[in-house]
């Protein structure tokens, strides 16, 4: 009986069946940094401009919330808030007449307030109904609705 033996062939370092050798960790770390990489690190960061201070000569824009700020009126409330936000501030928000409010209504009011904060435009509350105040407290967003002094 004839025993078949597999012929062994010499193994080249990393060159097996068409594969190319991968560089070792030492070879990778020994590669010098390119001048372009050094230039990128030297680019200074540019800070965002500070918001303009509110002057007394600025015209106040009055934002009046209706009697109902619920999901049924969300499209109308959103359109009203966007129209008011398109005008330069500062803003006075009047929420004294709100009788019906839900989470969607409070979310729209918070979005308006956060937009003012991002733009650096001041706003103040002229009034909040007890219904609106309870909803704001229940949802825990009262801190988001106060303009920092």
C-alpha positions as a Markdown table, in Angstrom:
| # | Residue | x | y | z |
|---|---|---|---|---|
| 1 | Unk | 0.0 | 0.0 | 0.0 |
| 2 | Unk | 1.3 | 3.4 | -0.9 |
| 3 | Unk | 1.2 | 6.2 | 1.6 |
| 4 | Unk | 0.4 | 9.6 | 0.2 |
| 5 | Unk | 2.2 | 12.4 | 1.8 |
| 6 | Unk | 1.3 | 16.0 | 1.3 |
| 7 | Unk | 4.2 | 18.0 | 0.0 |
| 8 | Unk | 5.2 | 20.8 | 2.2 |
| 9 | Unk | 6.2 | 24.0 | 0.7 |
| 10 | Unk | 8.2 | 26.7 | 2.4 |
| 11 | Unk | 6.0 | 29.4 | 4.1 |
| 12 | Unk | 7.0 | 32.9 | 3.2 |
| 13 | Unk | 6.3 | 35.5 | 5.8 |
| 14 | Unk | 2.8 | 36.7 | 5.2 |
| 15 | Unk | 2.9 | 35.8 | 1.5 |
| 16 | Unk | 0.5 | 32.8 | 1.3 |
| 17 | Unk | -1.8 | 32.2 | -1.6 |
| 18 | Unk | -1.6 | 35.7 | -2.9 |
| 19 | Unk | -1.9 | 37.5 | 0.4 |
| 20 | Unk | 0.4 | 40.4 | 1.1 |
| 21 | Unk | 2.2 | 40.8 | 4.3 |
| 22 | Unk | 0.8 | 43.2 | 6.8 |
| 23 | Unk | 3.2 | 45.6 | 8.5 |
| 24 | Unk | 4.0 | 44.9 | 12.1 |
| 25 | Unk | 3.0 | 47.3 | 14.9 |
| 26 | Unk | 6.6 | 48.5 | 15.1 |
| 27 | Unk | 6.7 | 49.3 | 11.4 |
| 28 | Unk | 3.4 | 51.3 | 11.7 |
| 29 | Unk | 4.6 | 53.4 | 14.6 |
| 30 | Unk | 7.9 | 54.1 | 12.9 |
| 31 | Unk | 6.2 | 55.9 | 10.0 |
| 32 | Unk | 6.9 | 59.6 | 10.3 |
| 33 | Unk | 4.0 | 62.1 | 10.5 |
| 34 | Unk | 3.4 | 63.9 | 7.3 |
| 35 | Unk | 3.6 | 67.7 | 7.2 |
| 36 | Unk | -0.1 | 67.9 | 6.3 |
| 37 | Unk | -1.0 | 66.3 | 9.6 |
| 38 | Unk | 1.0 | 68.8 | 11.6 |
| 39 | Unk | -0.7 | 71.7 | 9.7 |
| 40 | Unk | -4.1 | 70.4 | 10.5 |
| 41 | Unk | -3.4 | 70.4 | 14.2 |
| 42 | Unk | -2.2 | 74.0 | 14.1 |
| 43 | Unk | -5.5 | 75.4 | 12.8 |
| 44 | Unk | -7.0 | 77.6 | 15.6 |
| 45 | Unk | -10.6 | 77.0 | 16.7 |
| 46 | Unk | -13.0 | 79.8 | 16.0 |
| 47 | Unk | -15.5 | 80.6 | 18.7 |
| 48 | Unk | -19.1 | 81.3 | 18.0 |
| 49 | Unk | -20.0 | 85.0 | 18.2 |
| 50 | Unk | -21.6 | 86.1 | 21.4 |
| 51 | Unk | -25.3 | 87.0 | 21.3 |
| 52 | Unk | -26.1 | 90.6 | 20.9 |
| 53 | Unk | -27.2 | 92.3 | 24.1 |
| 54 | Unk | -30.8 | 93.4 | 24.3 |
| 55 | Unk | -31.2 | 97.1 | 24.2 |
| 56 | Unk | -34.1 | 99.1 | 25.5 |
| 57 | Unk | -34.6 | 100.6 | 22.0 |
| 58 | Unk | -35.6 | 97.1 | 20.6 |
| 59 | Unk | -39.3 | 96.7 | 19.9 |
| 60 | Unk | -41.0 | 94.0 | 22.0 |
| 61 | Unk | -42.9 | 91.4 | 20.1 |
| 62 | Unk | -46.0 | 90.1 | 21.9 |
| 63 | Unk | -46.7 | 86.4 | 21.6 |
| 64 | Unk | -50.2 | 85.7 | 22.8 |
| 65 | Unk | -51.2 | 82.1 | 23.4 |
| 66 | Unk | -54.8 | 81.3 | 22.8 |
| 67 | Unk | -57.3 | 79.6 | 25.1 |
| 68 | Unk | -56.3 | 76.1 | 23.9 |
| 69 | Unk | -52.8 | 74.8 | 23.3 |
| 70 | Unk | -53.5 | 71.1 | 22.7 |
| 71 | Unk | -52.6 | 68.6 | 20.0 |
| 72 | Unk | -55.7 | 69.5 | 18.1 |
| 73 | Unk | -54.5 | 73.1 | 17.7 |
| 74 | Unk | -50.8 | 72.2 | 17.5 |
| 75 | Unk | -50.5 | 73.1 | 13.8 |
| 76 | Unk | -52.1 | 76.5 | 14.4 |
| 77 | Unk | -50.1 | 77.2 | 17.6 |
| 78 | Unk | -46.9 | 76.2 | 15.8 |
| 79 | Unk | -47.6 | 78.5 | 12.8 |
| 80 | Unk | -48.3 | 81.4 | 15.2 |
| 81 | Unk | -45.1 | 80.8 | 17.1 |
| 82 | Unk | -43.0 | 80.5 | 13.9 |
| 83 | Unk | -44.5 | 83.7 | 12.6 |
| 84 | Unk | -43.7 | 85.5 | 15.8 |
| 85 | Unk | -40.2 | 84.0 | 15.9 |
| 86 | Unk | -39.5 | 85.4 | 12.4 |
| 87 | Unk | -39.7 | 88.9 | 13.8 |
| 88 | Unk | -36.8 | 90.3 | 15.7 |
| 89 | Unk | -37.2 | 90.1 | 19.5 |
| 90 | Unk | -37.2 | 90.5 | 22.4 |
| 91 | Unk | -40.5 | 88.8 | 23.0 |
| 92 | Unk | -43.3 | 89.0 | 25.6 |
| 93 | Unk | -45.2 | 85.8 | 26.0 |
| 94 | Unk | -48.8 | 86.1 | 27.2 |
| 95 | Unk | -50.1 | 82.7 | 28.4 |
| 96 | Unk | -52.8 | 84.1 | 30.8 |
| 97 | Unk | -55.7 | 83.1 | 28.7 |
| 98 | Unk | -54.7 | 79.4 | 28.3 |
| 99 | Unk | -57.6 | 77.2 | 29.6 |
| 100 | Unk | -56.7 | 73.8 | 27.9 |
| 101 | Unk | -53.1 | 72.6 | 27.5 |
| 102 | Unk | -51.5 | 69.2 | 26.9 |
| 103 | Unk | -48.0 | 67.9 | 26.4 |
| 104 | Unk | -47.9 | 68.8 | 22.7 |
| 105 | Unk | -48.8 | 72.4 | 23.6 |
| 106 | Unk | -46.1 | 72.7 | 26.2 |
| 107 | Unk | -43.6 | 71.1 | 23.8 |
| 108 | Unk | -44.3 | 73.9 | 21.3 |
| 109 | Unk | -43.8 | 76.6 | 23.9 |
| 110 | Unk | -40.6 | 75.0 | 25.1 |
| 111 | Unk | -39.4 | 74.8 | 21.5 |
| 112 | Unk | -40.1 | 78.5 | 21.1 |
| 113 | Unk | -38.2 | 79.3 | 24.3 |
| 114 | Unk | -35.2 | 77.2 | 23.3 |
| 115 | Unk | -35.1 | 78.8 | 19.9 |
| 116 | Unk | -35.0 | 82.2 | 21.6 |
| 117 | Unk | -32.1 | 81.0 | 23.8 |
| 118 | Unk | -30.2 | 79.7 | 20.8 |
| 119 | Unk | -30.6 | 83.0 | 19.0 |
| 120 | Unk | -29.7 | 85.0 | 22.1 |
| 121 | Unk | -33.0 | 86.8 | 22.0 |
| 122 | Unk | -34.6 | 87.7 | 25.3 |
| 123 | Unk | -38.2 | 86.9 | 26.3 |
| 124 | Unk | -40.3 | 87.4 | 29.3 |
| 125 | Unk | -43.6 | 86.1 | 30.5 |
| 126 | Unk | -46.5 | 88.5 | 30.9 |
| 127 | Unk | -48.6 | 85.9 | 32.6 |
| 128 | Unk | -49.4 | 82.2 | 32.8 |
| 129 | Unk | -52.8 | 80.8 | 33.6 |
| 130 | Unk | -53.0 | 78.3 | 36.5 |
| 131 | Unk | -53.7 | 75.6 | 33.9 |
| 132 | Unk | -50.6 | 76.3 | 32.0 |
| 133 | Unk | -48.5 | 76.7 | 35.2 |
| 134 | Unk | -49.7 | 73.3 | 36.4 |
| 135 | Unk | -48.9 | 71.6 | 33.1 |
| 136 | Unk | -45.4 | 73.2 | 33.1 |
| 137 | Unk | -44.7 | 72.0 | 36.6 |
| 138 | Unk | -46.2 | 68.5 | 36.0 |
| 139 | Unk | -43.9 | 68.1 | 33.0 |
| 140 | Unk | -40.9 | 69.5 | 34.8 |
| 141 | Unk | -39.9 | 72.1 | 32.2 |
| 142 | Unk | -40.2 | 75.3 | 34.2 |
| 143 | Unk | -36.5 | 75.8 | 34.2 |
| 144 | Unk | -36.5 | 75.6 | 30.4 |
| 145 | Unk | -39.1 | 78.4 | 30.2 |
| 146 | Unk | -37.2 | 81.0 | 32.2 |
| 147 | Unk | -34.9 | 83.3 | 30.4 |
| 148 | Unk | -31.5 | 83.5 | 32.2 |
| 149 | Unk | -30.9 | 87.0 | 33.5 |
